[in-house]
Amino acid sequence: MKYPLFTKRLVLKHMAFYSHLAVDNLMFFNTRFPLEKCYEKPPQNGLLLPSSSFFPLRKPDFLTIIISVCLFASADSSFPVRYRYRLSPRSPKQPFVFPTSWVLGGVISLSLSPRGIFFIKKVYNIKKKSNFANGFEPKKQTKNNINNLNSNQMNKAHNFNAGPCPLPKEAVESTIAAIRNFDNTGVGLMEISHRTPGWERVMAETRQLWRDLMNIPEDYEILFLGGGASTLFLDIPANFLNKKAAYLQTGVWAKKAVKEAKLFGPVEVVASSEDKTYSYVPKNYTIPTDADYFHITTNNTIYGTEIKYDMDCPVKLIADMSSDIMSRPVDVTKYACIYGGAQKNVGPAGVTFVIVRKDLLGQITDRQYMNPLPTMVDFRTHAAAEAKNISMFNTPPVLPIFVMHETLKWVKYTVGGLDIMNAYNTKKSNMLYEEIDRNSLFRGTAAKEDRSIMNHCFVMAEGRENLQDEFMAFAKERQMVGIKGHRSVGGFRASLYNAVTIEDVEALIQCMQDFEKLHK
């Protein structure tokens, strides 16, 4: 049988079409893709533009050519390959029948044609997530290095936001993939049922990652609940305040927690640093032994102070660790409950974590207000006996939990655990504080012994206050994002959460030094 000879004009005109057919047949794809989804634009000058989100084309190699020639020589032109194909965006779908020999001839011509090679290289060099139609080319990522996590930089901006904040690039990229196709189900993450086996596995793995990273004993339950830590300001006294509670007031968030607790009974504020704008952590206070629990906020995001140790407490100790969780090792056994919002070190906003001793639940007996507890407020509702029902009383916030799952995998497998994470965070923090103390234009605001390794607050030095707006604009020009201080205090705040890199810190330090040189 005589096979058709393809001219250069025909190859150019149907280059993309033939390449899709050939890859589909020769690479043994299990799923047939409708070609009308393969193109982002109508044909231009007789050349169809392939969608980069479909699949990337392989670079031509001699093996492909040899296989194509062999198959082409043995092909039976009576065996048709059928596809539905639109001649134009407005035309109806029409069945096209192409003999196999046409397909194989096309791939040979494509592989051997100089223009075909150029075209394939152009498509191949564009990442799957890029938009071929608008010509966007993403920047190359740096190579991953466990000893130096600077590869986490996703773009040239240096993000110091106080929360939400930077996430590991691995977590972001795997989440994007799951949104498109979760667990190879063909259904996106935000479309799946939370009762599918794949999602139940994610929930179980996420709880296990928490246990592994923080050495959480089996007599503690780990809950993932919708909302934020501010919601838990109410849930904590609802579940634990029977007669009286004690609170340490070290900042705005601790003060808000006190306000919610007072709805359920008497609250004793054992100490407060409000007298000096929460610039220090109170010391030498006495915890009342008749309190049902003692509540602390371990990290003060607005004013930049932190309790960096696990204290001994004569009563049940409860901690809001929203902004320093997973930044350092914690002795969980010293706490009755640890809780917080995820949007600092363990994921995006929308989900909270609660680590609670199981035997302490359901102990409210004497309180008149909200007793019995409403179903959704009661932690026992979510701490189900059967593992697959934990945190699944209602539909959980699947997207934030999945990001949490991927972020904790990064902490465990890429970073290597909380000891290494703590060393890395301490190194970043010391670098920035050394520059704040050295630089003649700035001064820190928190007591040095209580400085947070997460949130670094500083202002212009005395007599230099008029330079504040100028420095803010100067830093913005150099891609420093999120360094403006909280609206209630002003100044500057650089938050160095887990995913912030040393490269980011070095860029901020250089920015501060350059600004100093301008005003010496």
N, C-alpha and C positions, 0 to 999 in steps of 0.2 A: 504493500500500500504506500502511496506517495504522500509524504507529510508536507503540510504547508510551510512555506518559507516566510518568516516574519520580517517585515521591513522595519527600518529604524523608526519611521513615522508611526507605525502601528504599536511598536514597543513603547514609545514615548506616550502615546495617547492612552494606552491601557496598562501602563507600568504598575501603578498601585493596585489595580484590580487583579492583575495576574499574580502579583506577589502575595496578596491575601489568599487567593485560591491555592497557590502553590504551598505556602506555609501551612495552610489548613490541611492539605492532603499529605504533604511529605513529612511534616512534623507530628502527624497522627494526633491532632487535637480531638479530644473526646466530645467537645460541644461545638455544634455548628452555629456560627454567628451570622445574623442577618446583615447583609452588606449595607442596608440603608442606615445602620448604626455606625458604620465604619468611617463616615466622612463628616467633617465639620462644616464644609462649604460645598456649594454646587460646583460642578466642573468648571475650571478656568483654563481657557486656551487649550481645551482638549485634554487637560491633565487633572485627574482626580486627586484631591489632597486627603491623605489618610488621617484619621483621628489618632493622636498620640495616646489617648486613653484606651484605645482598643487593645493593642499589644505591640511591643517594639519589634521591628524587623531585625533579623540577624544579619551581620555582615556577610557578604558572599565569600565563600571559601572553595577550595578545590574539591573538597568532599561533597559539598552541595552540587557542584557542577557535574561531578562524576555520577552521583546518584541520579541526577536529573537526566543525564544522557542515557544511562542504562534504562531507566524507566521509560524515557521517551522512545527508545528504540523498540521496547517490548510492549508499548501501550496499544490497546485495542480501541480504535476511534469510535467503535460502536457503543462503548460504555460511556454513558453521559454523566456529567456532573451538573446537578440542577441547583440553581440559586434564584431567589427572587431579588430583583434588582430594580432600583428606580433610575430611569433615564434622566430625570430632573426632579427637584424637590416637589413639584406640583403634579407630576405625572403619576398615574396609578402604578401599583406594583405589577410587573410583568415577569412571567417565568422565562428565564434564559436557559438554554441548554447548550453547554459547551462540551465538546468531546474531551476526554482525558488528554489526548495528544495535544490539543490546543493549550491546555493548562501547563503541561510539561514543557512544551515548546516555549511558552511564555516565560517560565522561570529560567530556562537556559538563556534566552535572549536577554532577560533582565540581568542575569549574573554576568554575562559577557559584555554587555553594553557599557561603555564608559560613563554615559549619563546615568544609567541605571545604578551603577556603583556609587556615583556621587549622591544620587537621590537616597539610596539606602543608608549611606553614612550619615546624611543629614537627619533622617528620621531616627536612626539608631542613637545619635548623640543627644537626643532630647529625652529627658526623663519622662516616665509615665505620667507624672502629674502636671507636666507643662502643657501649655496651650499652643499647639502648632500654628493655629490660625493667626494668633496675635504676635507670634515671634518671640515669646518669653523664654529665656534660657535661665534656669536656676543656677545659683553659684555652687561650686563644688564644696562638699563637706570635707573637713580635715579628717585624717585617719584617727580611729579610736585608740586611746592609750589609757589603760587603767590607772597608771601612775600620775597622769595629768589629764583631768577631765575637760580640757578646753575644747575637745571635739563636740561638746554639747552646744556650742554656739550655732544657732540656726540662721542668724543673719548678722549684719554688721552692727545693729543696734545693741547697746548694752543695757539690759533690763534689770533695774533695781526696784521694781515695784514691790510694795509691802504685801500684796496679796489681793487678787490672784497674781501669780508671779511666774518666773520661768519654769518650764517643765523639761525633763530630759527629751532630747530629740528622738530617741528610740521609742519613748512612750507616745509621743505625738504621731510619729510615722506609723506605728503599728495600730494606733487608734483610727487613723485615716483609712487604713486598709480594712479594718473591721467594720467601719461605717459602710463601706462599699460591699463587703462580703464577709459576714461573721462566721468563723469556724467552717469555712467551705460549704456553707449551706445554700449559697446563692441569695441569701437574705441579709440586709444590712443590720448592723448592731442596734440601731434605733427602731428597727421594725420587728425584731424577734419577740417571741413570747418569753417571759422570764421563767417559764416552766420547762423550757427546752433543756435537754441534757447538757448541751454545750454551755449554757449560761449557769446551770447549777454547778458545773465544773469550775467555772470562773469564780463563782462565789466561794466555793470550798478552797480553791487555790489561794485566793486573796486572804482569807482568814489564816491559812497556813503560813503564808508569807509574813503576816504580822507576828504569828507565834515564833517563827524561826528567827526573825530579825530582833525581836525584843525579848525573847525567851519567856514568853507568856505561859504560865502554868495551865494545866487542863481545868483547874477549878475556876478559871476566869472565862467569861464569854466575850466574844468580839462581835459587836453589832455595827451595821452600816445603815444609818437612818437618813431620811431626806431632811433638808433644811440647812441650818448653820449652827454655830456654837451658841448664838444668841437664843435659839430655840431651846437648847439644852440648859440655858440658865434657869429655865422654868422646870424642865424635866428632872434636873438633879434634886432640888428640894422636894419636888413632888414624890420622888422615889425614896428619899433618905431622911427628910426632916420630919421627925416625929414630935419632938418637944422643943428643941433649940439647936441652932447652927452657929458655927464660928467661921469668920471670914478674915482673910488678910487682904487689905485693900492696897494694891500696888499700882493701880492705873484705872483708866476709864472703863475697861472691860470688866475688871474686878468690881468696880462700883456698880455697873449695870447688873452684874450677877447678884450682888447684895440686894438690889432693889427687887428683883424677881423673888428671891428667897423670902423676903419679908411678907410676901403674900401668903405664905404657908405657916408662919410662926415667928417667934422671936429670933433675932439675928444679932450676934455680938461681933463687932468689928474689933478684933484684938489689937490691930495696929494699922496705921495708914501713913503713906508718904505724900499725901496730898498737900501737906504744908510746904513742901519744896517742889511742887509741880511734878511729883512722882519721879524725881530724878535719882532715887535710891530705893533699895529694898529694906524695909524696917527690920530691926534686929532686937534681941533681948525682950521679946514679948512672951506672954504666958498664954498657953492654949488651955481653955477651960475644959476640965475633965468630964463635965456633965453635958458637953455638947454631943449631939448625934454624929457630927462630922466636922472636920476643919477643911475649909476650901482655900486653895491657892491658885493663882494664875502664874504659871512658871515663867512666861516671857511677856514683856510689856512692849508691844509693837510700836506704840505711839511715842513713848519716851525713851525707849532703848535700854531697859534694864532686864535682868534675867536671874532667876534662881537656878543655878547650875548644879545642884546636888539633890539627892533624894533624902529628905529629912526624916528623922525619927519622930513619930507623933503618938501621943497617948490615946488619941481617938481615931476613928476612921479618917483617913486622908484622901481627899478628892482633889484632882488637879485638872485645870483647863490647860492643855498643852497644844492648843491650836497652832501656835506659831513656832514651836521648837521641837515638835514630835519628829522622830526619825533623824534628828540632827546629832544625837549622842546616845550612848547606851543608857538605859533606865532600869532600875531595880523595881520591876512591876509589883513584886510581893509587898512593897511598903505602901501600896495604894489600895484603897477600896474601889476606886473608880478613876479612870483616866479618860478624858473626852476632848473633843475639839472638832473644828471644821477642817476640811481636807485641803483648802486652797492655798496652803503655804508649801509644805514639803511632800505631801502625799497625793496630790491630784488637783483637779479644778473645783470650783465652788459647786455646791448642789448636793453634797453628801457629807455626813458627819461620821465620826468613829466613836464608839463607846467600848471601853475595856472595863468590865465590871465583874467583881466576885459574885458568883452565882448564889452563894448562901446568904448574901445580904439583901437580896430582892424579896419583896413582899413582907417587909417588917413594919409597915405603917399600921399602928393599932390604936393609938390614943388621939390622933389628930382628927379634928372635926371637919376641916375644910378639905374638899376633894378627896374624900375617903368613903367608898372605894375610888380608886383611880380610874379616869377615863381610859378606854381600851388602848388608844394609840400612845398615851403618855406613859403607860405602865411598861417598864422594860421587860417584864415577864412575857408580854405579848410577842416580843421580837426574839427573845432568847428561848426559842422553841426546843422541845425535847429532841425532836428528830432533826438531824443535822441539815437536811436539805430545805427545811422550813425556817432556819435561822435568818432573820432580817428579810423574810419573804412573806410576812403577813399580808402586805399589799405589794403592789408592783414597786420594786426598788428603783432608784435612779441609776439605770444601767450604764449610761455613758460615763458619768463621773466614777463609778465603781470600776469600770473597765480601765480607765486611765490610771486609777489608783493601783490596780493589778499590775499594769505595765510599769508604773513608776517604782513600785516595790521590787519588781524583778530587776530593774536597773540598779537599785540600791544593793540588792543581794548579790547579783552576778557580775555586774560591771564594776561597781565601786568595791564590793567585797565585804559589806557589812557595816555596822554602826561604829565600830572602833576606827575604821579607816575613814568613814564619813566625818566623824568628829575631828579627827586629825586634820583633814582637809578643810573643814569649816573653820577650825581654830587658826590655821595658817592664813586663810583669807582675811579673817577678822583682825588678826594681829597686824597684817600688812596695812590695812586701812586705818586702824587706830594709830599706828606709828606715824602715818602721814598727817593725820588730823592734829596730833600733838606736836609734830615738827613744824608744820606749815604756819607761817606768821599771820595768815589771813583767816584762819579758822580755829575754833575751839569746840571740844566735845561738851555735851550737856549732862551726861549721866555720870554718877560717881564711878571712878575707875574700877573699884572692886566689884561693882554690880553691872558693869557694861555687858550688854547682850552681844552674843556672837552672831545673832541673826539680824538685828536692826541697829544700825549705826547712826545715831543722831548727832548733828553738829550745826553750829551757826557761825556767822561771821564774827571775827575777833572784835573785841571792844575797840570802838573808834573806826571800824571798817563796815559798820552796818549798812552804809549807803551803797555798798558793792553787791548786795544780795541779789537784786534783780539782774545786774550785769553778769554775775557768775551763772545764774540760772540760764540766761540766754547763751552764754559762752559754752556751758555744758551741753545744752540742747544742740548746738551746732556740731558738737563732737559725738552725737548719737548717744548721749547719756539719757536714759529714759527712767522716769519714776523717782527722781531724787528729791523732789519737793517734799518738805516736811508735812506732817498731818495738818489739816486745816485749823485745828484747835491750838497748835503750838508754833507753826511756821518753821523757818529755817530749812534745814536739809535732812534727809533720811535716806540712807543707802541700805537696802535690805539684801543680805547675802545668804539667801536660802540655798538649799542643797545643790540645785541645778545651776546656780550662778558660778561661773568659772573664774579661775585665777586670772585669765586673760581679761575678763570684764573688770576685775578689781585693779589690775595694772593700768587699764585704760582710764579709769576714774582717777587714779593717783596721778597719772601723767597729766590729765586735764587740770587737776588742782595745782600741780607744780607749774604748768604753763601759765595759769592765771596769776599765780604768785609772781612770776617773772615780769608780767605786764605791769604790776603795781608795786614794785620795790622802790 
